[in-house]
Amino acid sequence: MFKNKQHDGQAIDTLIGPQVTLHGDLVFSGGLYVEGRIHGRVIAEQGTRAVLTLAEQGRIEGEVQVPVVVINGELQGDVFASERVELAAKARVVGNVHYQVVEMRAGATLTGRLIHADAEPAAQAGPTLVAANG
């Protein structure tokens, strides 16, 4: 249904609308656009291309394991992105962000650690980062 829809150049295959609240883990592939709420883990299907976009009004409470993550809403939980994380201007993240490449726009807030994929063992004992970019 959403195969031909795009947001910021990303194809949207699945939409969690603003009136939707999902309780439980969500496993997906392709493009997932979240305007509603998810209480549970969000996991990309192994071996598939997957992009999670959390809209400004969206909220996730749980761990995220997706290759490409774009956050402009509220996320409480750790993020594991094997490719790229983008924290947009309205992003509010409480948790650690494990990344290969990260982009953080002015206005985004992160309460947790930024942990590069290659430095994870050394970062386990590191200090907590509280960043408010703006």
C-alpha positions as CSV (number, residue, x, y, z in Angstrom):
1,M,0.0,0.0,0.0
2,F,2.8,2.4,0.8
3,K,5.4,1.0,-1.6
4,N,5.3,4.2,-3.7
5,K,5.2,6.6,-0.8
6,Q,8.4,8.4,0.3
7,H,9.4,10.6,3.1
8,D,12.7,12.5,2.8
9,G,13.8,10.2,0.0
10,Q,13.1,7.0,2.0
11,A,10.5,4.5,0.8
12,I,7.7,3.9,3.4
13,D,6.4,0.3,3.4
14,T,4.8,0.4,6.8
15,L,3.1,3.3,8.7
16,I,2.2,3.4,12.4
17,G,-0.3,6.3,12.4
18,P,-0.7,8.9,15.1
19,Q,-3.8,7.2,16.6
20,V,-2.0,3.8,16.9
21,T,-0.4,2.4,20.1
22,L,1.4,-0.9,19.7
23,H,2.3,-3.1,22.7
24,G,4.9,-5.8,21.9
25,D,7.9,-6.3,19.7
26,L,7.8,-5.3,16.1
27,V,10.0,-7.0,13.5
28,F,10.0,-5.4,10.0
29,S,11.9,-4.9,6.8
30,G,11.9,-2.0,4.3
31,G,10.8,1.5,5.5
32,L,8.9,1.9,8.8
33,Y,7.5,5.4,9.6
34,V,6.2,5.8,13.1
35,E,3.8,8.6,14.1
36,G,2.1,6.7,16.9
37,R,3.5,4.9,20.0
38,I,5.3,1.6,20.3
39,H,5.8,-0.1,23.7
40,G,8.3,-2.8,22.9
41,R,11.4,-3.6,20.8
42,V,11.7,-2.5,17.2
43,I,13.9,-4.9,15.2
44,A,14.8,-5.1,11.6
45,E,14.6,-8.5,10.0
46,Q,18.0,-10.1,9.6
47,G,19.7,-9.7,6.2
48,T,17.2,-7.1,4.9
49,R,17.4,-3.4,4.1
50,A,15.5,-1.5,6.8
51,V,15.0,2.1,7.8
52,L,13.1,3.3,10.9
53,T,11.8,6.9,10.9
54,L,10.4,8.2,14.1
55,A,8.3,11.3,13.4
56,E,8.2,14.3,15.7
57,Q,4.9,13.2,17.3
58,G,6.0,9.5,17.5
59,R,7.3,7.7,20.6
60,I,9.1,4.4,21.2
61,E,9.6,2.9,24.6
62,G,12.0,0.0,24.0
63,E,15.2,-1.1,22.3
64,V,15.7,-0.4,18.6
65,Q,17.9,-2.7,16.4
66,V,17.7,-1.3,12.9
67,P,20.5,-0.5,10.3
68,V,19.3,3.0,9.6
69,V,17.5,5.1,12.2
70,V,16.1,8.6,11.8
71,I,14.7,10.1,15.0
72,N,12.7,13.3,15.3
73,G,10.4,12.1,18.1
74,E,10.9,10.6,21.6
75,L,12.7,7.4,22.1
76,Q,13.4,5.8,25.5
77,G,15.7,2.8,25.1
78,D,19.0,1.8,23.5
79,V,19.5,2.2,19.8
80,F,21.7,-0.3,17.8
81,A,22.2,1.0,14.3
82,S,24.7,-1.0,12.2
83,E,24.8,1.8,9.5
84,R,23.6,5.2,10.5
85,V,21.7,7.2,13.1
86,E,20.3,10.7,12.4
87,L,19.1,12.7,15.4
88,A,16.9,15.4,13.9
89,A,16.1,18.8,15.5
90,K,13.2,17.6,17.6
91,A,14.8,14.2,18.7
92,R,14.6,13.4,22.4
93,V,16.5,10.2,23.2
94,V,17.0,8.7,26.6
95,G,19.3,5.7,26.2
96,N,22.6,4.7,24.6
97,V,23.1,5.1,20.9
98,H,25.4,2.5,19.2
99,Y,26.3,3.7,15.8
100,Q,28.6,3.4,12.8
101,V,27.8,6.9,11.5
102,V,25.9,9.5,13.5
103,E,24.4,12.9,12.5
104,M,23.0,15.2,15.3
105,R,21.2,18.4,14.3
106,A,20.9,21.5,16.5
107,G,18.1,21.1,19.0
108,A,18.3,17.3,19.3
109,T,18.8,16.0,22.9
110,L,20.5,12.8,24.0
111,T,20.7,11.6,27.6
112,G,23.0,8.6,27.4
113,R,26.1,7.5,25.6
114,L,27.2,7.7,22.0
115,I,29.0,4.5,21.4
116,H,30.9,3.9,18.1
117,A,30.6,0.3,16.9
118,D,34.4,-0.1,16.8
119,A,34.9,1.2,20.3
120,E,32.1,-0.7,22.2
121,P,34.3,-2.7,24.6
122,A,36.2,0.5,25.7
123,A,33.0,2.5,26.0
124,Q,31.3,0.1,28.4
125,A,33.0,1.8,31.3
126,G,32.9,5.3,30.0
127,P,31.0,8.3,31.4
128,T,27.4,9.1,30.6
129,L,26.9,11.8,28.0
130,V,24.2,14.4,28.4
131,A,24.0,16.5,25.3
132,A,21.7,19.3,24.3
133,N,22.7,20.6,21.0
134,G,21.1,23.9,20.2
